[in-house]
Amino acid sequence: MGRRVEGDGMPKDAAVEEFAGLVRALKARDGRSYEALGRRLSVSASTLHRYCSGATVPEEFAVVDRLALLCGADEEERRALEAAWTEADRARRRAASPAPTPVPAVSAAPESNPEPSAPEPGPGPAPDPTAPDPTAPDPSAADPSAPEAPRARPRRGAPAPLLVAAAVALVVLALAAALLGHPTRTASAPAPASTAPGRTAAPLPFTWSIGSQLWEGGCGHTYLVDRAPRAVAPPPVAADSGAWAGTHGAVHGGEALVRITVQGRSPSDAVVLHALHVRVVDRAALLPWNAYRMDNGCGGAVTPRHFAVDLDRPRPLARPVDGLDASGAKVRKIPAVSFPYKVTSSDPEELLVSARTAGCDCRWYLELEWSAEGRTGTVRITDGGKPFRTSGTRGRPAYVHDSAEGRWITDSDSDTTAAGGTPGTDA
């Protein structure tokens, strides 16, 4: 298949160019920016740009198929796009395969120059008849008149009663050790170590991070706070929600949104994410606190795809849910993609979890199953080492913030203000 040379000197396969052209056409048809499309595909703007330029070929067709659906491609266009991706992926794999390294031939040593060996002993000088024979016995050893060299005297054995007592003591110690369940160990035998000195566990082949103070549409959320309205600060902007919640000891009311960002460490060795499990560690009665709404009704043009979790079920599951995009002329569905996912350093993934409850004060965490390079494992996703916490708001007083009055008011007060009356006094 033909290849041409780019300005940077790197050859580009014709199949990759054809695939990139189809992706560019889809992007041009939609008309939105790389950043806007990337948000809807859960990929970065730079990654989508590399797909369009042909600098990168996605390892999976799923992300390209989601782009085709988002841009309104029909079934025939999607089949043609998949065929082009298949050829481009083959070209990518060929380019990534290392060329075999030639093994140099080992030539045999020439027969005429054998490896030098130790010289054979030749005839030495004639022995001196006057020199002493080294094999002859030492005359002084046989001469009884020679002075005897000092010898170490053998130690006398311990008296028989002491030996018997020592043996009895050893038997008693052995029986005691056996009864206590602690096997004896000689002083010279070191205790076995669980890991070799200096060895540490292998690092994860990916990184992950979370955002746990998210608001629906960037403006809608409810917190439960154990304070009277006059002791609660005005609602913050979404970017400062974490600090506000920490200062007030707030708990998510009714719903918690958690975003998990997973990125591989290698650009070529993908990490496969197999499943996301929900573990509820505690269910308690609803918190008897006031509910404070961070908005008085808002909505966004895009409802992202996510995993819905019903914490009130005995065994909650992370269920994939489609998203909706109403930012264009017509509403488009953003298809939910269930596991498995693949991530690399250049193709991260964002998983959005919406955990709801109406009947409990729930503490919970997530477990992410993965495999890579012959290894498997499970990562526990927590809120800074602690379980996430969500409590229902049923029956709790609900407050909204009146920016004109600069104070929190109840829903009934809000209706009175809208009708032109005077709201009541805070509790």
KOLDO-411871 format. One record per residue (C-alpha): residue number from 1; residue in one letter; chain; x, y, z. Coordinates in steps of 0.001 Angstrom, whole numbers, padded with zeros to 6 digits, always signed. Each point is the difference from the previous one (the first is absolute). Example, Ala and Ser with C-alpha at 12.3 -4.5 7.8 and 13.67 -1.06 7.14 Angstrom:
BEGIN
REC, n, res, chain, east, north, up
REC, 1, a, A, +012300, -004500, +007800
REC, 2, s, A, +001370, +003440, -000660
//
This chain:
BEGIN
REC, n, res, chain, east, north, up
REC, 1, m, A, +000000, +000000, +000000
REC, 2, g, A, +001313, +003456, -000947
REC, 3, r, A, +001673, +002284, +002491
REC, 4, r, A, +000894, +003651, -000253
REC, 5, v, A, +002373, +002168, +002006
REC, 6, e, A, -001265, +002832, +002197
REC, 7, g, A, +001839, +003235, +000615
REC, 8, d, A, +001583, -001394, +003134
REC, 9, g, A, +001538, -002876, -001944
REC, 10, m, A, -002242, -002708, +001482
REC, 11, p, A, -001701, -002298, -002538
REC, 12, k, A, -003806, -000186, +000160
REC, 13, d, A, -001934, -002975, -001324
REC, 14, a, A, -002690, +000619, -002614
REC, 15, a, A, -002504, -002024, +002040
REC, 16, v, A, +000601, +002273, +002995
REC, 17, e, A, -000510, +003069, -002200
REC, 18, e, A, -003260, -001384, -001348
REC, 19, f, A, -001305, -000734, +003496
REC, 20, a, A, +001064, +003436, +001295
REC, 21, g, A, -001796, +001632, -002953
REC, 22, l, A, -003259, -001711, +000935
REC, 23, v, A, +000369, +001115, +003627
REC, 24, r, A, +000697, +003577, -001113
REC, 25, a, A, -003100, -000067, -002185
REC, 26, l, A, -002129, -001067, +002957
REC, 27, k, A, +001454, +002754, +002172
REC, 28, a, A, -000550, +002622, -002729
REC, 29, r, A, -003590, -001152, -000512
REC, 30, d, A, -000772, +000433, +003708
REC, 31, g, A, +001635, +003428, +000174
REC, 32, r, A, +000900, -000112, +003692
REC, 33, s, A, +003483, +000545, +001372
REC, 34, y, A, +002418, -002765, +000950
REC, 35, e, A, -000538, +000822, +003665
REC, 36, a, A, -003811, -000146, -000246
REC, 37, l, A, +000034, -003319, -001871
REC, 38, g, A, +002701, -001399, +002282
REC, 39, r, A, -002129, +000680, +003071
REC, 40, r, A, -002862, -001967, -001498
REC, 41, l, A, +002304, -002866, -000946
REC, 42, s, A, +001868, +000046, +003338
REC, 43, v, A, +003335, +000593, -001779
REC, 44, s, A, +002255, +003030, +000054
REC, 45, a, A, -000065, +002591, -002776
REC, 46, s, A, +003631, -000790, -000891
REC, 47, t, A, -000809, -003711, -000349
REC, 48, l, A, -002888, +000729, -002374
REC, 49, h, A, +002236, +002346, -001994
REC, 50, r, A, +002591, -002772, -000397
REC, 51, y, A, -002721, -002305, -001342
REC, 52, c, A, -000996, +002629, -002595
REC, 53, s, A, +003578, +000740, -001046
REC, 54, g, A, +000989, -003661, -000264
REC, 55, a, A, +002684, +000320, +002661
REC, 56, t, A, -001762, -002666, +002070
REC, 57, v, A, -002318, -002891, -000822
REC, 58, p, A, -002407, -000985, +002818
REC, 59, e, A, +000671, -003447, +001445
REC, 60, e, A, -003750, -000696, +000088
REC, 61, f, A, -002682, +000838, -002561
REC, 62, a, A, -002513, +000753, +002776
REC, 63, v, A, +001135, +003603, +000496
REC, 64, v, A, -000182, +000657, -003766
REC, 65, d, A, -003435, -001603, -000182
REC, 66, r, A, -001193, +002277, +002799
REC, 67, l, A, +001295, +002983, -001993
REC, 68, a, A, -001867, -001213, -003090
REC, 69, l, A, -003250, -000326, +001963
REC, 70, l, A, +000519, +003400, +001607
REC, 71, c, A, +000523, +001587, -003433
REC, 72, g, A, -003096, -001672, -001501
REC, 73, a, A, +001692, -002603, -002247
REC, 74, d, A, -002281, -002652, -001475
REC, 75, e, A, +000581, -003758, +000014
REC, 76, e, A, +001802, -000064, -003361
REC, 77, e, A, +002384, +002769, +001053
REC, 78, r, A, +000748, -001804, +003245
REC, 79, r, A, +000817, -003232, -001880
REC, 80, a, A, +002346, +001887, -002333
REC, 81, l, A, +001609, +001710, +002993
REC, 82, e, A, +000542, -003344, +001743
REC, 83, a, A, +001598, -001490, -003128
REC, 84, a, A, +002340, +002999, -000273
REC, 85, w, A, +000877, -000249, +003700
REC, 86, t, A, +000794, -003724, -000401
REC, 87, e, A, +002523, +000716, -002772
REC, 88, a, A, +001492, +002939, +001918
REC, 89, d, A, +000284, -002110, +003151
REC, 90, r, A, +001898, -002673, -001963
REC, 91, a, A, +002379, +002659, -001263
REC, 92, r, A, +000456, +001280, +003551
REC, 93, r, A, +000810, -003479, +001252
REC, 94, r, A, +002503, -000555, -002822
REC, 95, a, A, +001709, +003285, +000816
REC, 96, a, A, +000089, -000838, +003692
REC, 97, s, A, +001487, -003483, -000517
REC, 98, p, A, +003796, +000133, +000512
REC, 99, a, A, +002171, -001320, -002806
REC, 100, p, A, +001690, -003304, +000814
REC, 101, t, A, +003547, +000480, +001188
REC, 102, p, A, +002472, -002072, -002077
REC, 103, v, A, +001927, -002490, +002064
REC, 104, p, A, +003721, +000056, -000927
REC, 105, a, A, +001378, -003366, -001102
REC, 106, v, A, +002494, -001515, +002354
REC, 107, s, A, +003057, -001222, -001939
REC, 108, a, A, +001882, -003026, +001224
REC, 109, a, A, +003540, +000511, +001148
REC, 110, p, A, +002557, -000906, -002714
REC, 111, e, A, +001541, -003417, +000303
REC, 112, s, A, +003521, +001377, -000443
REC, 113, n, A, -000234, +002170, +003151
REC, 114, p, A, -001389, -002105, +002797
REC, 115, e, A, -000463, +001624, +003371
REC, 116, p, A, +003299, -000176, +001894
REC, 117, s, A, -000030, -002482, +002786
REC, 118, a, A, +002176, -000403, +003009
REC, 119, p, A, +003491, -001235, -000993
REC, 120, e, A, +000770, -003596, +000734
REC, 121, p, A, +002719, -000485, +002581
REC, 122, g, A, +003317, -000638, -001675
REC, 123, p, A, +003132, -001596, +001353
REC, 124, g, A, +001329, +002180, +002767
REC, 125, p, A, +003492, +000212, +001438
REC, 126, a, A, +001464, -003079, +001567
REC, 127, p, A, -000816, -000290, +003690
REC, 128, d, A, +002688, +000877, +002464
REC, 129, p, A, +001007, -003182, +001808
REC, 130, t, A, +000820, +002094, +003079
REC, 131, a, A, -003457, +001640, +000182
REC, 132, p, A, -002444, -001511, +002464
REC, 133, d, A, -002787, -002130, -001378
REC, 134, p, A, -003268, +001865, +000571
REC, 135, t, A, -001859, -003295, +000208
REC, 136, a, A, +002259, -001344, +002722
REC, 137, p, A, -001365, +000115, +003559
REC, 138, d, A, +001240, +002667, +002333
REC, 139, p, A, +002861, -001507, +001968
REC, 140, s, A, -000888, +002021, +003041
REC, 141, a, A, -003423, -001636, +000131
REC, 142, a, A, +001549, -003447, +000383
REC, 143, d, A, +002786, +001102, +002314
REC, 144, p, A, -001066, -000710, +003566
REC, 145, s, A, +002673, +002338, +001309
REC, 146, a, A, -001535, +003026, -001835
REC, 147, p, A, -002035, +002348, +002212
REC, 148, e, A, -003745, -000688, -000258
REC, 149, a, A, -002133, +002860, -001338
REC, 150, p, A, -002734, +001186, +002381
REC, 151, r, A, -003389, -001610, -000724
REC, 152, a, A, -003477, +001145, +000898
REC, 153, r, A, -001386, -002191, +002696
REC, 154, p, A, -003454, -001421, -000594
REC, 155, r, A, -002646, +001430, +002284
REC, 156, r, A, -001441, -002325, +002471
REC, 157, g, A, -003593, -000919, -000581
REC, 158, a, A, -002639, +001302, +002355
REC, 159, p, A, -000925, -002294, +002798
REC, 160, a, A, -002741, -002478, -000816
REC, 161, p, A, -002587, +001542, +002390
REC, 162, l, A, +000351, +003397, -001689
REC, 163, l, A, -000482, -001538, -003461
REC, 164, v, A, -003177, -001743, +001141
REC, 165, a, A, -001367, +003207, +001487
REC, 166, a, A, +000753, +001960, -003174
REC, 167, a, A, -001743, -002615, -002150
REC, 168, v, A, -003081, +000094, +002225
REC, 169, a, A, -000089, +003809, -000221
REC, 170, l, A, +000168, -000115, -003811
REC, 171, v, A, -002869, -002488, -000150
REC, 172, v, A, -002129, +002187, +002297
REC, 173, l, A, +000706, +003105, -002122
REC, 174, a, A, -000881, -001834, -003221
REC, 175, l, A, -003301, -001237, +001458
REC, 176, a, A, -000885, +003476, +001245
REC, 177, a, A, +000710, +001524, -003399
REC, 178, a, A, -002150, -002595, -001730
REC, 179, l, A, -002916, +000557, +002403
REC, 180, l, A, +000172, +003775, -000441
REC, 181, g, A, +000048, -000325, -003769
REC, 182, h, A, +003281, +001883, -000486
REC, 183, p, A, +002558, -002091, -001856
REC, 184, t, A, +003537, +000397, +001190
REC, 185, r, A, +002511, +001601, -002336
REC, 186, t, A, +003751, -000165, +000212
REC, 187, a, A, +001834, +003253, +000469
REC, 188, s, A, +001870, -000393, -003283
REC, 189, a, A, -003152, -000334, -002140
REC, 190, p, A, -001412, +003464, -000903
REC, 191, a, A, -003760, +000565, +000096
REC, 192, p, A, -001591, -000200, -003475
REC, 193, a, A, -000849, +003392, -001532
REC, 194, s, A, -003246, +000633, -001866
REC, 195, t, A, +001751, +002081, -002662
REC, 196, a, A, +003592, +000366, -000996
REC, 197, p, A, +001802, +002968, +001560
REC, 198, g, A, -000405, +003123, -002125
REC, 199, r, A, -002840, -001440, -002105
REC, 200, t, A, -003163, +002079, -000437
REC, 201, a, A, -003318, -000746, -001668
REC, 202, a, A, -000164, +000789, -003729
REC, 203, p, A, -001728, +003341, -000720
REC, 204, l, A, -003388, +000128, -001686
REC, 205, p, A, +000220, +000200, -003814
REC, 206, f, A, -002410, +002970, +000094
REC, 207, t, A, -000857, +003076, +002049
REC, 208, w, A, -003411, +001045, +001259
REC, 209, s, A, -001557, +003045, +001605
REC, 210, i, A, -003483, +000976, +001137
REC, 211, g, A, -002262, +003003, +000255
REC, 212, s, A, -002571, -000474, +002769
REC, 213, q, A, -001542, +003482, +000325
REC, 214, l, A, -001729, +000201, -003373
REC, 215, w, A, -003326, +001693, -000682
REC, 216, e, A, -002536, -001054, -002614
REC, 217, g, A, +000372, +002290, -002993
REC, 218, g, A, +002594, +001953, +001983
REC, 219, c, A, -002653, +001733, +002104
REC, 220, g, A, -002479, -002437, +001566
REC, 221, h, A, +000761, -001795, +003261
REC, 222, t, A, -001342, -000487, +003542
REC, 223, y, A, +002029, -000225, +003194
REC, 224, l, A, -001129, -001057, +003466
REC, 225, v, A, +001494, +002214, +002733
REC, 226, d, A, -000483, -000233, +003764
REC, 227, r, A, -000356, +003762, +000414
REC, 228, a, A, -002769, +002588, +000154
REC, 229, p, A, -000367, +002122, -003162
REC, 230, r, A, +001500, +003116, +001617
REC, 231, a, A, +003232, -001977, +000676
REC, 232, v, A, +000368, -001195, -003601
REC, 233, a, A, +002002, +002020, -002522
REC, 234, p, A, -001477, +000852, -003422
REC, 235, p, A, +000389, -002688, -002655
REC, 236, p, A, +003425, +000014, -001682
REC, 237, v, A, +000813, -000314, -003660
REC, 238, a, A, +000392, -003609, -001100
REC, 239, a, A, +003804, +000258, -000061
REC, 240, d, A, +000048, +000848, +003751
REC, 241, s, A, -002525, -002636, +001041
REC, 242, g, A, +002607, -002223, +001669
REC, 243, a, A, +001194, +002731, +002372
REC, 244, w, A, -003594, +001051, +000793
REC, 245, a, A, -001075, -003563, +000758
REC, 246, g, A, +003074, -000622, +002170
REC, 247, t, A, -000537, +003176, +002033
REC, 248, h, A, -003653, -000854, +000678
REC, 249, g, A, +000456, -003756, +000496
REC, 250, a, A, -002486, -000477, -002840
REC, 251, v, A, -001212, -003363, -001323
REC, 252, h, A, -001353, -000618, -003504
REC, 253, g, A, -003791, +000137, +000105
REC, 254, g, A, -001839, -002556, -002118
REC, 255, e, A, +002707, -000355, -002670
REC, 256, a, A, +003794, -000024, -000239
REC, 257, l, A, +001822, +000414, -003308
REC, 258, v, A, +003491, -001515, -000179
REC, 259, r, A, +002265, +000350, -003029
REC, 260, i, A, +002853, -002525, -000353
REC, 261, t, A, +002783, +000803, -002470
REC, 262, v, A, +002190, -002969, -000981
REC, 263, q, A, +003137, +000340, -002143
REC, 264, g, A, +002546, -002652, -000979
REC, 265, r, A, +003726, +000514, +000494
REC, 266, s, A, +001018, -001383, -003410
REC, 267, p, A, -001005, +001320, -003452
REC, 268, s, A, -000060, -003517, -001479
REC, 269, d, A, -000747, -002503, +002807
REC, 270, a, A, -003705, +000409, +000707
REC, 271, v, A, -001576, -000555, +003405
REC, 272, v, A, -003373, -001740, -000154
REC, 273, l, A, -002647, +001132, +002485
REC, 274, h, A, -002375, -002925, +000484
REC, 275, a, A, -002626, +001010, +002568
REC, 276, l, A, -001044, +002574, +002582
REC, 277, h, A, -001485, -001374, +003232
REC, 278, v, A, -001901, +001873, +002725
REC, 279, r, A, +000575, -000900, +003656
REC, 280, v, A, -002298, +001442, +002691
REC, 281, v, A, +001740, -000223, +003362
REC, 282, d, A, -002689, +001599, +002173
REC, 283, r, A, -003715, +000862, -000199
REC, 284, a, A, -001334, +002223, +002787
REC, 285, a, A, -003166, +002053, +000578
REC, 286, l, A, -000403, +003196, -002018
REC, 287, l, A, +001910, +002964, +001378
REC, 288, p, A, -002346, +002383, +001890
REC, 289, w, A, +001682, +003041, -001544
REC, 290, n, A, -001168, +002912, -002148
REC, 291, a, A, +000249, -000281, -003783
REC, 292, y, A, +001616, +002906, -001863
REC, 293, r, A, -000375, +000255, -003754
REC, 294, m, A, +002834, +001585, -001884
REC, 295, d, A, -002371, +001323, -002686
REC, 296, n, A, -003619, +000867, -000555
REC, 297, g, A, -000345, -002122, -003107
REC, 298, c, A, +002464, -000277, -002852
REC, 299, g, A, +000682, -002223, -002943
REC, 300, g, A, +002663, -000725, -002551
REC, 301, a, A, -000040, -000763, -003702
REC, 302, v, A, +001975, -003205, +000471
REC, 303, t, A, -000819, -002928, +002246
REC, 304, p, A, +003196, -002087, +000030
REC, 305, r, A, -000064, -003758, -000212
REC, 306, h, A, +000546, -001488, +003422
REC, 307, f, A, -000358, -002984, +002310
REC, 308, a, A, -003124, +000130, +002152
REC, 309, v, A, +000163, -001546, +003492
REC, 310, d, A, -003047, -000590, +002216
REC, 311, l, A, +001433, -000121, +003515
REC, 312, d, A, -003345, -001150, +001425
REC, 313, r, A, +000243, -003373, -001737
REC, 314, p, A, +001398, -002928, +002030
REC, 315, r, A, +002799, -000470, -002549
REC, 316, p, A, +000490, +003234, -001958
REC, 317, l, A, +001350, -000235, -003552
REC, 318, a, A, +001655, +002602, -002223
REC, 319, r, A, -002439, +000067, -002945
REC, 320, p, A, +001079, +001792, -003231
REC, 321, v, A, -002420, +002734, -001095
REC, 322, d, A, -000132, +001917, -003306
REC, 323, g, A, +000668, +003730, -000063
REC, 324, l, A, -001768, +002714, -002009
REC, 325, d, A, +001408, +002940, -001935
REC, 326, a, A, -002472, +002814, -000570
REC, 327, s, A, +002555, +002628, -000999
REC, 328, g, A, -000609, -000379, -003745
REC, 329, a, A, -003000, +000377, -002243
REC, 330, k, A, -001349, -003354, +001126
REC, 331, v, A, +000468, -002116, +003088
REC, 332, r, A, +002605, -002730, -000461
REC, 333, k, A, +000443, -003081, +002121
REC, 334, i, A, +003431, -000652, +001462
REC, 335, p, A, +000126, -003819, +000140
REC, 336, a, A, +001033, -001559, +003278
REC, 337, v, A, +003015, -002267, -000270
REC, 338, s, A, +000189, -002864, +002434
REC, 339, f, A, +003141, -001778, +001083
REC, 340, p, A, +002657, -000920, -000984
REC, 341, y, A, +001895, +003209, -000768
REC, 342, k, A, +003605, +000391, -001162
REC, 343, v, A, +002217, +002891, +001065
REC, 344, t, A, +003525, +001093, -000909
REC, 345, s, A, +002053, +003076, +000800
REC, 346, s, A, -001353, +001708, -003134
REC, 347, d, A, -003585, -001276, +000301
REC, 348, p, A, -001337, +000484, +003554
REC, 349, e, A, -003566, -000692, +001092
REC, 350, e, A, -002439, +001802, +002295
REC, 351, l, A, -002629, -001970, +001913
REC, 352, l, A, -002846, +002025, +001513
REC, 353, v, A, -001961, -001658, +002827
REC, 354, s, A, -003358, +001292, +001264
REC, 355, a, A, -000815, -001621, +003366
REC, 356, r, A, -003498, +000711, +001357
REC, 357, t, A, -001861, -000872, +003179
REC, 358, a, A, -003358, +000905, +001506
REC, 359, g, A, -000068, -002191, +003082
REC, 360, c, A, +003398, -000189, +001680
REC, 361, d, A, +003092, +001808, +001169
REC, 362, c, A, +002321, -002141, -002130
REC, 363, r, A, +003783, -000332, +000115
REC, 364, w, A, +001427, -001686, -003085
REC, 365, y, A, +003006, -000385, -002259
REC, 366, l, A, +000816, -001375, -003460
REC, 367, e, A, +002293, -002786, -001233
REC, 368, l, A, +001514, +000133, -003485
REC, 369, e, A, +001196, -003287, -001527
REC, 370, w, A, +002899, +000190, -002476
REC, 371, s, A, +002538, -002103, -001889
REC, 372, a, A, +003207, +000859, -001857
REC, 373, e, A, +003201, -001720, -001059
REC, 374, g, A, -001022, -003329, +001505
REC, 375, r, A, -000966, +001595, +003324
REC, 376, t, A, -003459, +000410, +001518
REC, 377, g, A, -001229, +001967, +002953
REC, 378, t, A, -002692, +002080, +001668
REC, 379, v, A, +000312, +003639, +001048
REC, 380, r, A, -002167, +001408, +002788
REC, 381, i, A, -001388, +003427, -000898
REC, 382, t, A, -000694, +002071, +003131
REC, 383, d, A, -000427, +003641, +000978
REC, 384, g, A, +003522, +000721, +001212
REC, 385, g, A, +000269, -003339, +001813
REC, 386, k, A, -003522, +000209, +001506
REC, 387, p, A, -003260, -001399, -001409
REC, 388, f, A, -002246, +002315, -001989
REC, 389, r, A, -003097, +001115, +001946
REC, 390, t, A, -003495, +000714, -001305
REC, 391, s, A, -003200, +000452, +002017
REC, 392, g, A, -003601, +000358, -001140
REC, 393, t, A, -001828, +003310, +000471
REC, 394, r, A, -003535, -001338, +000490
REC, 395, g, A, -001894, +002028, +002649
REC, 396, r, A, +002828, +002461, +000565
REC, 397, p, A, -000537, +003813, -000092
REC, 398, a, A, +001308, +001264, -003355
REC, 399, y, A, +001547, +003447, -000418
REC, 400, v, A, +000996, +002080, -003016
REC, 401, h, A, +002072, +003172, +000069
REC, 402, d, A, -001657, +003333, -000696
REC, 403, s, A, +002787, +002056, -001544
REC, 404, a, A, -002067, +003200, +000231
REC, 405, e, A, -000557, -000413, +003741
REC, 406, g, A, +003393, -001673, +000570
REC, 407, r, A, -001414, -002834, +002088
REC, 408, w, A, -001336, -003540, -000160
REC, 409, i, A, -003769, -000371, -000314
REC, 410, t, A, -002319, -003009, -000195
REC, 411, d, A, -001832, -001055, -003127
REC, 412, s, A, -003215, +001529, +001339
REC, 413, d, A, +001796, +003283, +000654
REC, 414, s, A, +001349, -000137, -003539
REC, 415, d, A, -003534, -000347, -001375
REC, 416, t, A, -001154, +002933, +002172
REC, 417, t, A, +002848, +002189, -001243
REC, 418, a, A, -000746, -000866, -003612
REC, 419, a, A, -003641, +001013, +000569
REC, 420, g, A, +001089, +003398, +001374
REC, 421, g, A, -000484, -000743, +003730
REC, 422, t, A, +002398, +000220, +002922
REC, 423, p, A, +001815, -003232, +000943
REC, 424, g, A, +000055, -001246, +003540
REC, 425, t, A, +002893, -000005, +002408
REC, 426, d, A, +002718, -002659, -000132
REC, 427, a, A, +000003, -002770, +002537
//
